[in-house]
Amino acid sequence: MARFTRLDVIKTMKTTGLVPLFFNENIDQSKSIVKACYDGGARLLEFTARGDFAQEVFSDLSKYVSGELPEMILGVGSVTDASSASTYMAMGANFIVTPVLREDIALVCNRRKVLWSPGCGSLTEITRAEELGCEIVKLFPGGIYGPDFVKAIKAPQPWTSIMPTGGVSPTEESLLSWFNAGVTCVGMGSKLIVKDKNDNYDFNQIEELTAKTIAIIKKIRD
């Protein structure tokens, strides 16, 4: 059962402007990644369910977050069917992110009043997602479309809220281009959840990059 309402999730996405995302099959490493993002100021995170036994890892991670990081809003990404969405919501997912627009997922999320963000790549898909109750559309893959695509969408539909995933870097130049184009928030994976030269996660650097990114976004908005 979600601990946060759909309105809570929307508000946090808009306030921080950042949605860190990652997948790791090791629960201890996953906990450390989430803790590093939390300490860096992130209050919302997407666990991308892209590997074997992802549900088991998420179940443990959800319990850890609810007990140790009470302000962290944990959601699940890379969800491709309604059954999986229902399972993750039963495990405490506070929002569901999908790589494609699927109406079956929209129905099960809306039934439980859980925010869902579908991957869209055209104005037609975006419009249909909004008709199905979507509040924040995921632009995926963001690097293919770029900030100019966001500007083009916002011209006829200024009410549309967009979250690009992919093609976003934790630099002022990258963030400035996206937020000036009109995005609501950005999703960031490997550019934020970084590793050291030995291919181990650099938790201190993850914390620092998270704090830096949130500070840049705040500066741009101010």
FENVEN-V117019 format. One record per helix or strand of 3 or more residues. SS is the DSSP state (H for helix, E for strand). FROM is the first residue (numbers start at 0). LEN is the number of residues. If there is no record, write none. Layout:
BEGIN
SS|FROM|LEN, SS|FROM|LEN
END
This chain:
BEGIN
H|5|11, E|17|5, H|26|13, E|43|5, H|53|15, E|72|5, H|81|9, E|94|4, H|102|9, E|114|6, H|122|9, E|136|3, H|141|4, H|146|10, E|161|4, H|171|10, E|184|4, H|202|19
END
